[in-house]
C-alpha cells in the first residue's frame, strides 16, 4: 500500500494458485476484485503477452525484451473450470495483447468463454476485446459474457500518435465501442443479454487533460450506457521510452474516479466540474465540494427533490433515498442531529443545506 496524505491508496491485490494441468503445474493469477462491499476472486489473465504493437508506455510492447506467455484456449478453459470447481474463483477476466491480429485473439477469447459455458460455468465472465475487432465477434462476445469492454486508453487521436499506438482512433476504437454498445442494447431489448460495457483509460502517460478524460467518460456513461469506466495512473516501466517519466500522482486517479461516479450516478455533466487553467481537477479537494462551493448551492432538506439532494456534499444516493422515504412518511427534519441519524455527513453538508428556510450551521448539531 502507498499512503498519500490522510488517505490510503491500496495497490491491486493478487495471489497465485499452483494448479496441476495435464502436462505440468501452472501458476494461476487470481485477482481480488472489490465489488458491492466484498472481495470477488477472479482468474485474471491475458490470452497472450506477445504483442505486435509498440506503444510507448506498455510493458508488453513489441521491442521490449520481456518474458512472454500464450494460453491455449482449451487449456485455459480447463484450468479456469477446475479452479472454479475448487471454489477458488467467482469468475474469469480475460484480455490480451495484440498477438497475431485482433480478430485471432478475440476468437480465442470467445472459444474459452464458449467452452466454459458449455461445461456449465455459470459465474462471471469479463472479456476485454481488441481494438478493430470485427462486428460478428463483438456480437458473439455479448452473447457469452457478463461484461465486455474495449479499452479506449487515451482520449484522442493526438494522444494515440504521441504514444505510438498505430490504430485509427475513430475506426478501431470509437466505432467499435459504438458497435458494442448497440449490440448490448439490442440483445437486452430481446432479453437475451446480461452483458454490460466498460472501458479503461491511462492517465499521466501523455499530456491528456482531465477535461478530455471526463469528456470521454461522460460520453461512455450517457451515450454508450457504460457500466464502468476505469482509470489507471501511469507508472513507468523499465526499458520503455517512458522509463524516466515520473509516475502519475495517484490522487489524480482518485479524483477522476470520484468525478466519474458523479457523472454515472449523480447526474453531473463534465461542464459541472471546476477545472484549473490547465483543464485539470483539483488534487486537494473533492470535486463535489468544489462544485457546491462555486455554485453556492443551498438545498432545502424538507422539500428538495432527489436530483438536488445528491448534489450536496455528505449526501449520497442511499442517504438521499432515506431522506425522501422519511418525508413520504410525514417526517420533517428540524436539525442536523436528525440528518445525521439518516446518514448525512453533517460536517460536509452543513454549509449547503437549509432546514425550514434557515441555512444550517454546525452549531445546530449536538
Buried (B, 14 or more C-beta within 10 A) or exposed (E): EEEEEEEEBEEEEEEEBEBEEEEEEBEBBBBEBEEEEEEBBBBBBBBBBBBEBBBBBBBBBBEBEBEEEBBEBEBBBBBBBBBBEEEBBBBBBBBBBBBBEBBBBBBBBBBBBBBBBEEEBEBBBBBBBBBBBBEEBBBBBBBBBBBBBBBBBBBBBBBBEBBBBEBEBEEBBBBBBEBBBBBBBEBBEEEEBEBBBBBBBBBBBBEBBBBBBBBBBBBBBBEBEBBBBBBBBBBBBEEBBBEEBEEBBBBBBBBBBBBBBBBBEBBBEBEBBBBEEEBBBBBEEBBBBBBBBEEEBBBBBBEBEBEBBBBBBBBBEEBBBBBBEBBEEEEEBEBBEBBBEBBBBBEBBBBBBBBEEEEBEEEBBE
